[in-house]
Amino acid sequence: MTLTIGSRAQSVTLAVAVGCFVGLIASCQSKQEKVESARGEVQEQREEVAEEQHDLAEAQQELNAAQQSAREEWKTDYLAFKRDMVNEVAENERLILEKRESVARLDAAAQDQYNTTLADVERRNNDLRDRLNNAMDEGDAQWTTFKDNFKREINEVEEAIKAINIP
């Protein structure tokens, strides 16, 4: 009987050992599966990052193209506006010269008064020409404001010149 008990103990011990070994193998496989799963997730994230970087690069190219297009549109608008306003400034200069010719026929006291007024409108007209020549692309809102203010000011100079009534 002792043998039988010993055999049973050995059988039980062997069964426990086999169970532990199977558990250990199962545990290792579970860890291996976790590692493989983590590797797969890392690879997926790398692919997602690469795709996002590609999308970002495409968006940057689109932005650059839109900015270039906006600059071209601004240049076209600026050149048309400048052409029109250069003509306005030149017309104001012509009117100032006509007024100066009329003032030259007056006596010295009257000439001083008119020359001071003409010098003021001429300075304002020259300032407008300089602002027009130095205009820069600062965005649509600023450009619209610039054009509106410039047109208003050029009209004010023109009206000021016309308001100078020389006898």
Z-matrix of the N, CA and C atoms (Angstrom, degrees):
N
C 1 1.404
C 2 1.503 1 113.32
N 3 1.204 2 114.57 1 -29.01
C 4 1.433 3 118.25 2 179.20
C 5 1.514 4 109.51 3 -64.28
N 6 1.237 5 114.21 4 -36.34
C 7 1.444 6 118.63 5 177.89
C 8 1.503 7 112.14 6 -64.83
N 9 1.243 8 113.86 7 -41.29
C 10 1.443 9 118.52 8 -179.20
C 11 1.520 10 109.81 9 -65.13
N 12 1.294 11 114.48 10 -42.94
C 13 1.464 12 117.37 11 179.35
C 14 1.514 13 109.11 12 -64.67
N 15 1.332 14 115.71 13 -41.97
C 16 1.459 15 119.51 14 178.53
C 17 1.503 16 111.01 15 -61.91
N 18 1.305 17 117.96 16 -40.48
C 19 1.444 18 121.28 17 179.59
C 20 1.502 19 110.14 18 -66.53
N 21 1.313 20 114.68 19 -38.89
C 22 1.458 21 117.09 20 178.18
C 23 1.518 22 109.55 21 -66.05
N 24 1.295 23 117.81 22 -40.91
C 25 1.459 24 121.55 23 179.76
C 26 1.511 25 108.91 24 -63.77
N 27 1.312 26 116.05 25 -40.50
C 28 1.454 27 119.55 26 178.20
C 29 1.518 28 110.46 27 -66.89
N 30 1.324 29 114.34 28 -38.89
C 31 1.461 30 118.64 29 178.70
C 32 1.514 31 109.94 30 -64.73
N 33 1.301 32 115.44 31 -42.89
C 34 1.467 33 119.76 32 179.79
C 35 1.514 34 108.99 33 -66.20
N 36 1.307 35 116.76 34 -43.70
C 37 1.457 36 120.78 35 179.47
C 38 1.523 37 109.93 36 -62.48
N 39 1.306 38 115.56 37 -42.95
C 40 1.462 39 119.80 38 178.90
C 41 1.517 40 110.47 39 -64.54
N 42 1.322 41 116.66 40 -41.13
C 43 1.460 42 120.72 41 179.48
C 44 1.521 43 110.29 42 -64.50
N 45 1.321 44 117.02 43 -41.33
C 46 1.471 45 121.24 44 178.57
C 47 1.527 46 109.10 45 -64.98
N 48 1.310 47 117.21 46 -42.50
C 49 1.462 48 121.32 47 -179.94
C 50 1.520 49 110.53 48 -63.52
N 51 1.335 50 115.90 49 -45.11
C 52 1.467 51 119.93 50 178.59
C 53 1.516 52 109.32 51 -62.62
N 54 1.322 53 116.67 52 -42.55
C 55 1.473 54 120.83 53 178.80
C 56 1.523 55 111.08 54 -60.65
N 57 1.320 56 116.76 55 -42.93
C 58 1.478 57 120.66 56 178.51
C 59 1.520 58 110.06 57 -64.78
N 60 1.333 59 116.09 58 -42.39
C 61 1.468 60 120.11 59 -179.76
C 62 1.524 61 110.56 60 -62.58
N 63 1.317 62 116.09 61 -44.54
C 64 1.472 63 120.35 62 179.00
C 65 1.518 64 109.09 63 -63.87
N 66 1.332 65 116.70 64 -42.04
C 67 1.472 66 120.63 65 178.07
C 68 1.516 67 111.47 66 -62.54
N 69 1.340 68 115.11 67 -40.43
C 70 1.458 69 119.54 68 178.77
C 71 1.513 70 110.64 69 -65.28
N 72 1.303 71 117.90 70 -43.24
C 73 1.471 72 121.84 71 178.51
C 74 1.524 73 109.64 72 -64.04
N 75 1.336 74 115.62 73 -43.24
C 76 1.465 75 119.60 74 179.12
C 77 1.518 76 109.78 75 -63.43
N 78 1.306 77 116.33 76 -39.77
C 79 1.463 78 121.31 77 178.52
C 80 1.518 79 109.90 78 -64.35
N 81 1.310 80 118.68 79 -42.86
C 82 1.462 81 122.83 80 178.50
C 83 1.515 82 110.55 81 -63.96
N 84 1.317 83 115.27 82 -41.98
C 85 1.460 84 117.75 83 179.20
C 86 1.531 85 109.80 84 -64.57
N 87 1.306 86 117.11 85 -37.81
C 88 1.457 87 120.95 86 179.42
C 89 1.526 88 109.60 87 -63.96
N 90 1.329 89 117.58 88 -42.42
C 91 1.468 90 120.82 89 177.57
C 92 1.523 91 110.46 90 -66.18
N 93 1.325 92 116.25 91 -40.99
C 94 1.463 93 120.59 92 178.56
C 95 1.521 94 109.98 93 -63.27
N 96 1.345 95 115.49 94 -41.76
C 97 1.457 96 119.40 95 178.16
C 98 1.527 97 110.38 96 -62.71
N 99 1.332 98 117.27 97 -39.65
C 100 1.457 99 121.40 98 178.49
C 101 1.526 100 110.84 99 -63.25
N 102 1.322 101 116.17 100 -42.61
C 103 1.463 102 120.59 101 178.77
C 104 1.525 103 110.00 102 -62.95
N 105 1.306 104 116.82 103 -45.18
C 106 1.465 105 120.83 104 179.77
C 107 1.533 106 110.31 105 -63.98
N 108 1.315 107 115.58 106 -40.70
C 109 1.462 108 120.05 107 178.69
C 110 1.531 109 110.33 108 -63.24
N 111 1.331 110 116.11 109 -43.60
C 112 1.463 111 120.62 110 179.00
C 113 1.525 112 110.46 111 -63.77
N 114 1.330 113 117.06 112 -40.68
C 115 1.465 114 120.47 113 177.20
C 116 1.527 115 110.66 114 -60.94
N 117 1.312 116 115.30 115 -41.80
C 118 1.464 117 120.33 116 178.70
C 119 1.530 118 111.09 117 -62.51
N 120 1.329 119 115.88 118 -42.33
C 121 1.470 120 119.81 119 179.14
C 122 1.529 121 111.14 120 -65.43
N 123 1.314 122 116.06 121 -41.57
C 124 1.466 123 120.05 122 177.86
C 125 1.522 124 109.95 123 -61.19
N 126 1.300 125 117.35 124 -43.32
C 127 1.467 126 121.02 125 179.25
C 128 1.521 127 110.64 126 -63.41
N 129 1.338 128 116.59 127 -42.66
C 130 1.466 129 120.01 128 177.84
C 131 1.527 130 110.62 129 -61.25
N 132 1.333 131 116.55 130 -42.27
C 133 1.465 132 119.98 131 179.53
C 134 1.531 133 111.06 132 -65.84
N 135 1.317 134 116.83 133 -38.44
C 136 1.468 135 119.98 134 176.58
C 137 1.534 136 110.38 135 -61.53
N 138 1.321 137 115.56 136 -42.79
C 139 1.466 138 119.71 137 179.24
C 140 1.526 139 110.79 138 -64.90
N 141 1.340 140 116.94 139 -39.28
C 142 1.462 141 120.90 140 178.04
C 143 1.535 142 110.46 141 -65.00
N 144 1.316 143 116.59 142 -42.88
C 145 1.466 144 120.88 143 178.41
C 146 1.524 145 110.16 144 -62.50
N 147 1.322 146 116.33 145 -43.32
C 148 1.465 147 120.21 146 179.12
C 149 1.527 148 110.28 147 -62.09
N 150 1.318 149 116.72 148 -41.24
C 151 1.464 150 120.96 149 178.97
C 152 1.531 151 110.57 150 -65.66
N 153 1.336 152 116.77 151 -42.00
C 154 1.460 153 120.71 152 178.50
C 155 1.527 154 110.95 153 -65.28
N 156 1.324 155 117.38 154 -38.51
C 157 1.463 156 120.58 155 176.95
C 158 1.524 157 110.47 156 -64.38
N 159 1.313 158 115.94 157 -39.01
C 160 1.469 159 120.41 158 177.09
C 161 1.528 160 109.95 159 -63.97
N 162 1.338 161 116.53 160 -45.29
C 163 1.468 162 121.07 161 178.55
C 164 1.529 163 110.68 162 -61.62
N 165 1.315 164 116.37 163 -40.57
C 166 1.460 165 121.39 164 178.81
C 167 1.528 166 110.50 165 -64.01
N 168 1.303 167 116.94 166 -42.13
C 169 1.466 168 120.61 167 178.71
C 170 1.523 169 110.48 168 -63.75
N 171 1.320 170 117.30 169 -41.12
C 172 1.464 171 120.75 170 177.29
C 173 1.525 172 110.77 171 -63.80
N 174 1.325 173 116.78 172 -42.64
C 175 1.465 174 120.85 173 179.35
C 176 1.525 175 110.27 174 -63.41
N 177 1.321 176 117.48 175 -39.41
C 178 1.461 177 121.17 176 178.29
C 179 1.528 178 110.63 177 -64.10
N 180 1.330 179 116.97 178 -40.70
C 181 1.459 180 120.71 179 177.64
C 182 1.526 181 110.51 180 -63.59
N 183 1.322 182 117.13 181 -41.51
C 184 1.460 183 120.59 182 178.00
C 185 1.521 184 111.05 183 -64.22
N 186 1.328 185 116.47 184 -41.07
C 187 1.465 186 120.50 185 177.68
C 188 1.520 187 110.52 186 -62.69
N 189 1.313 188 117.24 187 -45.49
C 190 1.466 189 120.97 188 179.01
C 191 1.529 190 111.10 189 -60.11
N 192 1.330 191 116.29 190 -42.26
C 193 1.462 192 120.35 191 178.91
C 194 1.523 193 110.92 192 -64.76
N 195 1.330 194 116.81 193 -41.24
C 196 1.469 195 120.50 194 178.99
C 197 1.522 196 110.83 195 -65.75
N 198 1.321 197 117.18 196 -40.70
C 199 1.462 198 120.62 197 178.06
C 200 1.521 199 110.58 198 -64.99
N 201 1.311 200 116.83 199 -41.14
C 202 1.468 201 120.64 200 178.52
C 203 1.521 202 110.05 201 -63.38
N 204 1.326 203 116.30 202 -42.60
C 205 1.458 204 120.86 203 178.42
C 206 1.531 205 110.65 204 -62.97
N 207 1.330 206 116.47 205 -42.62
C 208 1.466 207 120.48 206 178.90
C 209 1.525 208 110.58 207 -63.18
N 210 1.321 209 117.74 208 -40.02
C 211 1.469 210 121.06 209 177.74
C 212 1.522 211 110.50 210 -63.56
N 213 1.329 212 116.09 211 -40.88
C 214 1.465 213 119.55 212 178.97
C 215 1.527 214 110.73 213 -64.93
N 216 1.338 215 115.95 214 -42.29
C 217 1.466 216 119.79 215 177.69
C 218 1.523 217 110.29 216 -62.32
N 219 1.344 218 116.78 217 -42.57
C 220 1.462 219 120.55 218 179.40
C 221 1.523 220 110.05 219 -62.14
N 222 1.334 221 116.88 220 -44.64
C 223 1.469 222 120.06 221 -179.66
C 224 1.524 223 110.96 222 -59.53
N 225 1.323 224 115.83 223 -43.35
C 226 1.462 225 120.21 224 179.64
C 227 1.531 226 110.29 225 -63.09
N 228 1.323 227 116.12 226 -47.06
C 229 1.466 228 120.56 227 179.23
C 230 1.527 229 110.49 228 -64.30
N 231 1.327 230 116.37 229 -43.70
C 232 1.468 231 120.50 230 179.74
C 233 1.520 232 110.91 231 -59.58
N 234 1.332 233 117.21 232 -46.44
C 235 1.468 234 119.95 233 -178.14
C 236 1.527 235 111.62 234 -63.36
N 237 1.318 236 117.63 235 -40.19
C 238 1.466 237 121.09 236 177.49
C 239 1.530 238 110.34 237 -66.16
N 240 1.327 239 115.77 238 -45.47
C 241 1.467 240 120.33 239 179.18
C 242 1.524 241 110.12 240 -63.40
N 243 1.327 242 116.48 241 -44.17
C 244 1.460 243 120.77 242 -179.26
C 245 1.532 244 110.42 243 -61.86
N 246 1.316 245 116.74 244 -44.10
C 247 1.463 246 120.30 245 179.41
C 248 1.527 247 110.30 246 -56.52
N 249 1.328 248 116.48 247 -47.24
C 250 1.463 249 120.64 248 179.71
C 251 1.528 250 111.83 249 -65.03
N 252 1.309 251 116.77 250 -42.88
C 253 1.467 252 120.00 251 -176.30
C 254 1.530 253 112.01 252 -75.08
N 255 1.329 254 117.67 253 -31.59
C 256 1.469 255 120.32 254 174.83
C 257 1.523 256 108.66 255 -61.20
N 258 1.327 257 116.01 256 -39.49
C 259 1.467 258 119.67 257 176.62
C 260 1.523 259 111.20 258 -63.74
N 261 1.330 260 116.98 259 -39.88
C 262 1.471 261 121.19 260 177.81
C 263 1.531 262 110.77 261 -64.31
N 264 1.333 263 116.17 262 -45.78
C 265 1.474 264 120.47 263 178.97
C 266 1.528 265 109.65 264 -61.70
N 267 1.318 266 117.02 265 -43.60
C 268 1.470 267 120.99 266 179.25
C 269 1.526 268 110.84 267 -63.25
N 270 1.308 269 117.11 268 -39.69
C 271 1.471 270 120.53 269 177.39
C 272 1.526 271 110.18 270 -63.54
N 273 1.325 272 116.96 271 -41.65
C 274 1.468 273 120.18 272 176.60
C 275 1.525 274 110.57 273 -61.53
N 276 1.340 275 116.96 274 -41.74
C 277 1.471 276 120.39 275 177.98
C 278 1.527 277 110.43 276 -61.60
N 279 1.320 278 116.76 277 -41.03
C 280 1.464 279 120.75 278 178.58
C 281 1.527 280 110.49 279 -62.17
N 282 1.347 281 116.15 280 -44.41
C 283 1.463 282 120.17 281 179.35
C 284 1.534 283 111.30 282 -63.48
N 285 1.326 284 116.26 283 -39.17
C 286 1.470 285 120.37 284 178.46
C 287 1.524 286 109.80 285 -63.31
N 288 1.329 287 117.27 286 -43.62
C 289 1.476 288 120.39 287 178.29
C 290 1.527 289 111.36 288 -61.63
N 291 1.324 290 117.31 289 -41.54
C 292 1.464 291 120.32 290 177.45
C 293 1.523 292 110.57 291 -60.78
N 294 1.350 293 115.49 292 -43.00
C 295 1.469 294 119.62 293 179.41
C 296 1.526 295 110.27 294 -64.60
N 297 1.321 296 117.67 295 -39.83
C 298 1.477 297 121.13 296 179.63
C 299 1.532 298 109.97 297 -63.53
N 300 1.328 299 117.26 298 -38.63
C 301 1.468 300 120.37 299 177.77
C 302 1.526 301 110.68 300 -63.48
N 303 1.318 302 115.54 301 -39.55
C 304 1.472 303 119.32 302 178.28
C 305 1.519 304 110.90 303 -68.56
N 306 1.323 305 117.23 304 -38.10
C 307 1.466 306 121.79 305 179.99
C 308 1.528 307 110.36 306 -65.85
N 309 1.320 308 116.59 307 -33.90
C 310 1.466 309 120.49 308 -177.86
C 311 1.528 310 111.50 309 -61.72
N 312 1.301 311 118.82 310 -21.47
C 313 1.468 312 122.64 311 179.86
C 314 1.529 313 112.46 312 -85.26
N 315 1.332 314 117.16 313 -7.06
C 316 1.462 315 121.03 314 -177.91
C 317 1.521 316 110.53 315 -89.55
N 318 1.342 317 115.17 316 169.53
C 319 1.463 318 118.77 317 176.05
C 320 1.520 319 110.16 318 -72.42
N 321 1.312 320 117.25 319 166.86
C 322 1.470 321 123.87 320 -172.98
C 323 1.521 322 112.59 321 -60.09
N 324 1.308 323 119.17 322 -40.97
C 325 1.470 324 122.12 323 -178.73
C 326 1.523 325 110.42 324 -64.68
N 327 1.306 326 117.68 325 -43.33
C 328 1.462 327 121.55 326 179.25
C 329 1.525 328 110.21 327 -69.35
N 330 1.329 329 116.34 328 -36.02
C 331 1.472 330 119.92 329 179.58
C 332 1.519 331 111.55 330 -60.36
N 333 1.335 332 117.39 331 -41.78
C 334 1.473 333 121.10 332 -179.17
C 335 1.529 334 111.28 333 -58.64
N 336 1.330 335 114.90 334 -45.65
C 337 1.464 336 119.67 335 -178.88
C 338 1.525 337 110.33 336 -62.07
N 339 1.297 338 118.63 337 -49.55
C 340 1.465 339 122.24 338 -177.96
C 341 1.528 340 111.80 339 -70.33
N 342 1.325 341 117.53 340 -37.10
C 343 1.473 342 119.91 341 -179.94
C 344 1.526 343 111.32 342 -64.45
N 345 1.323 344 117.23 343 -35.41
C 346 1.469 345 120.76 344 177.73
C 347 1.538 346 109.70 345 -64.77
N 348 1.322 347 116.04 346 -45.38
C 349 1.472 348 120.30 347 179.49
C 350 1.525 349 110.37 348 -65.25
N 351 1.339 350 116.43 349 -43.25
C 352 1.470 351 120.20 350 179.09
C 353 1.528 352 111.31 351 -64.92
N 354 1.320 353 117.30 352 -38.21
C 355 1.468 354 120.51 353 178.16
C 356 1.529 355 110.51 354 -62.77
N 357 1.329 356 116.78 355 -37.35
C 358 1.469 357 120.54 356 179.30
C 359 1.531 358 110.77 357 -65.58
N 360 1.328 359 117.49 358 -48.95
C 361 1.469 360 118.55 359 -178.93
C 362 1.523 361 110.95 360 -68.91
N 363 1.336 362 116.97 361 -31.92
C 364 1.468 363 119.65 362 177.19
C 365 1.530 364 110.59 363 -66.57
N 366 1.335 365 116.93 364 -40.29
C 367 1.469 366 121.07 365 177.48
C 368 1.530 367 109.75 366 -63.23
N 369 1.317 368 117.71 367 -44.75
C 370 1.466 369 121.65 368 178.85
C 371 1.528 370 110.38 369 -62.13
N 372 1.325 371 117.05 370 -41.12
C 373 1.464 372 121.52 371 179.27
C 374 1.535 373 110.43 372 -65.25
N 375 1.325 374 117.09 373 -41.75
C 376 1.473 375 121.06 374 177.97
C 377 1.532 376 111.15 375 -65.68
N 378 1.331 377 116.35 376 -38.96
C 379 1.471 378 120.13 377 177.21
C 380 1.529 379 110.70 378 -61.32
N 381 1.324 380 115.82 379 -40.52
C 382 1.468 381 119.47 380 178.37
C 383 1.524 382 110.65 381 -64.30
N 384 1.327 383 117.14 382 -42.80
C 385 1.472 384 120.54 383 178.43
C 386 1.527 385 109.92 384 -59.64
N 387 1.339 386 116.57 385 -43.99
C 388 1.472 387 120.02 386 179.57
C 389 1.527 388 111.25 387 -64.07
N 390 1.321 389 117.13 388 -43.40
C 391 1.471 390 120.25 389 178.38
C 392 1.518 391 110.86 390 -61.54
N 393 1.318 392 116.26 391 -40.24
C 394 1.467 393 120.58 392 179.15
C 395 1.523 394 110.67 393 -63.71
N 396 1.324 395 117.04 394 -43.83
C 397 1.466 396 121.50 395 -179.02
C 398 1.522 397 112.32 396 -68.76
N 399 1.322 398 116.99 397 -25.18
C 400 1.464 399 120.56 398 -176.65
C 401 1.529 400 113.26 399 -103.46
N 402 1.327 401 116.91 400 9.53
C 403 1.469 402 120.17 401 -179.61
C 404 1.523 403 109.89 402 -62.27
N 405 1.324 404 115.26 403 143.34
C 406 1.462 405 121.34 404 -179.04
C 407 1.526 406 109.36 405 -130.07
N 408 1.313 407 114.83 406 158.19
C 409 1.460 408 121.31 407 177.30
C 410 1.525 409 108.24 408 -76.90
N 411 1.330 410 115.37 409 107.32
C 412 1.464 411 120.64 410 179.67
C 413 1.525 412 111.21 411 -119.78
N 414 1.325 413 115.77 412 17.03
C 415 1.455 414 119.75 413 179.77
C 416 1.520 415 110.86 414 109.37
N 417 1.323 416 114.76 415 161.24
C 418 1.463 417 120.76 416 -175.16
C 419 1.527 418 113.34 417 -62.48
N 420 1.316 419 117.12 418 -45.19
C 421 1.467 420 120.04 419 -176.78
C 422 1.534 421 110.60 420 -63.25
N 423 1.333 422 116.72 421 -44.89
C 424 1.464 423 120.02 422 -179.88
C 425 1.524 424 110.69 423 -66.48
N 426 1.326 425 116.87 424 -36.97
C 427 1.457 426 120.60 425 -179.55
C 428 1.522 427 110.21 426 -66.05
N 429 1.313 428 116.93 427 -43.61
C 430 1.464 429 120.50 428 177.94
C 431 1.525 430 110.34 429 -61.81
N 432 1.316 431 117.06 430 -43.81
C 433 1.467 432 121.06 431 177.98
C 434 1.519 433 110.32 432 -62.17
N 435 1.339 434 116.66 433 -44.27
C 436 1.465 435 120.70 434 179.10
C 437 1.524 436 110.36 435 -57.83
N 438 1.331 437 116.57 436 -49.33
C 439 1.470 438 120.48 437 -177.71
C 440 1.529 439 110.98 438 -61.73
N 441 1.328 440 116.29 439 -45.17
C 442 1.466 441 119.78 440 -179.31
C 443 1.532 442 111.00 441 -61.65
N 444 1.329 443 115.96 442 -47.54
C 445 1.468 444 120.07 443 179.43
C 446 1.523 445 111.29 444 -63.80
N 447 1.317 446 116.06 445 -41.33
C 448 1.457 447 120.04 446 -178.17
C 449 1.528 448 110.45 447 -63.91
N 450 1.320 449 116.60 448 -46.04
C 451 1.468 450 120.30 449 179.37
C 452 1.533 451 110.61 450 -60.71
N 453 1.328 452 116.28 451 -43.30
C 454 1.465 453 120.50 452 179.12
C 455 1.523 454 110.04 453 -61.14
N 456 1.329 455 116.41 454 -46.98
C 457 1.468 456 120.44 455 -177.86
C 458 1.520 457 112.18 456 -67.44
N 459 1.317 458 118.37 457 -39.05
C 460 1.473 459 120.20 458 179.67
C 461 1.531 460 109.44 459 -65.67
N 462 1.331 461 116.42 460 -37.08
C 463 1.467 462 119.96 461 176.53
C 464 1.531 463 111.36 462 -67.41
N 465 1.331 464 116.83 463 -37.46
C 466 1.465 465 120.36 464 177.31
C 467 1.527 466 110.78 465 -63.13
N 468 1.333 467 117.00 466 -41.85
C 469 1.466 468 120.74 467 178.55
C 470 1.523 469 109.68 468 -64.35
N 471 1.312 470 116.47 469 -44.54
C 472 1.463 471 120.54 470 179.40
C 473 1.528 472 110.78 471 -59.84
N 474 1.326 473 116.36 472 -44.98
C 475 1.473 474 120.61 473 179.24
C 476 1.531 475 110.93 474 -65.03
N 477 1.348 476 116.42 475 -38.40
C 478 1.466 477 119.58 476 178.68
C 479 1.525 478 110.97 477 -64.32
N 480 1.318 479 116.91 478 -38.24
C 481 1.479 480 120.79 479 177.86
C 482 1.520 481 109.74 480 -65.82
N 483 1.314 482 116.32 481 -46.70
C 484 1.466 483 120.36 482 -179.03
C 485 1.525 484 111.50 483 -65.33
N 486 1.327 485 117.03 484 -27.96
C 487 1.467 486 121.13 485 -179.20
C 488 1.535 487 112.43 486 -74.33
N 489 1.310 488 116.98 487 -14.28
C 490 1.479 489 120.05 488 178.22
C 491 1.527 490 107.41 489 -77.74
N 492 1.321 491 114.86 490 103.72
C 493 1.475 492 121.02 491 -178.49
C 494 1.507 493 109.17 492 -99.68
N 495 1.273 494 114.73 493 108.35
C 496 1.455 495 121.56 494 -179.52
C 497 1.540 496 107.52 495 -98.86
N 498 1.348 497 115.27 496 126.75
C 499 1.473 498 118.11 497 -178.62
C 500 1.514 499 113.13 498 -67.90
